[in-house]
Amino acid sequence: MKTIWPATVLLTGLLLLSGCAGTQERPRSTGAWIDDNILEVTIEREIRASDAAYKGAHLVIAVYDGLVLLLGQVPSEQLRTQAAVVAGSLYKVDAEKVHNHLSVGGPISMLARTNDGLLTTKVKTRLLAAETVKGLRIKVISENGVVYLLGAVTREQAEASVVEAQKAFGVQKIVKVFQYTDLQPTL
């Protein structure tokens, strides 16, 4: 029993470490994915803590390799602006990469949120099935019928992902929040 425990710990550690390296099809490491998820929770917590008026707001935060997307509904334009300022001021967040798509108004209904979840699933399935799109490199979020595509892709892959997303029934609009990997560096 004593020799099984260290072997189990070693095997588990090796499996976790192997998940930290990216591949051609999955360029993001497990560590980057975890960091993005922790940052999403942190950003939402800090926004809500910045003002009691966020209590009834519907906030959706998405992070993908430094790109931050703010979605949902807040009660006022001042809170909308404040959310972006709070998000941009946090450690590991570049204020220029914060995309504020919050709207002013009451939270959308639970039925609308359910439809958004189904829409996200339909679009993501199309992206994963498409040969011209690197579906694992694109995060899909839907809010009130609008589909947001985030990721680090080439311009060609971005356009192909929009074409595929448009095929999903129920898409009202598509917003691209991409970091393009094929841009020439500026000197």
Residue, then its C-alpha position, 0 to 999 in steps of 0.5 A: m500500500k505504501t508503494i502505491w501511494p507515491a506511484t499514484v501521486l507521481l502518475t497524477g502529477l505527470l498527467l496534470l503536467s502533460g495537460c499544461a502544454g498546448t498542441q497544434e489543435r489546442p494551443r492554449s495550455t490547461g494553465a492558461w484555461i484555468d487562469d482565464n476562469i479564475l480571472e472571470v470570477t475575480i473580475e465579476r467579484e471586483i465589479r460587484a464589490s465596487d458598488a452596491a448598485y450591481k446587486g440586481a445586475h446580470l453580469v457575464i464575464a468571459v476571458y480568453d488569453g487576455l481578451v476580456l468581454l463584459l456582457g449583461q445588463v446594468p441599471s445605469e450608464q455610470l455602472r456600465t462605464q465603471a465596470a470597464v474601469v474596474a476590469g481594466s484596473l485589475y492585475k493581469v488585465d490590459a485595459e485596452k483588451v477590455h470589450n464592454h458590451l454591457s447594456v443599460g436596463g433590467p436583466i433579461s429573462m430566464l427564458a432568454r438566458t436558456n435560449d442563449g445557452l442553446l444558441t451557444t451550444k449550436v454555434k460551438t457545435r458548428l465551429l467544432a465540426a467545421e474543417t475550416v475553423k479551429g473550433l477549439r481556439i474560439k470561445v462562444i458566448s451568447e447574450n440576448g441572441v447576440v453571439y460573441l466569438l473570442g479567440a486567437v485566430t488568423r483573419e481567415q479563421a475568423e471569417a470562416s467562424v463567422v460564416e459557420a456561426q451565421k448558419a445556426f438558427g436564432v443568431q441575431k448578430i455576431v460580434k468578433v472579439f479576436q486577437y489576430t495571429d497573422l498580423q505583421p508586427t509594427l516597428 
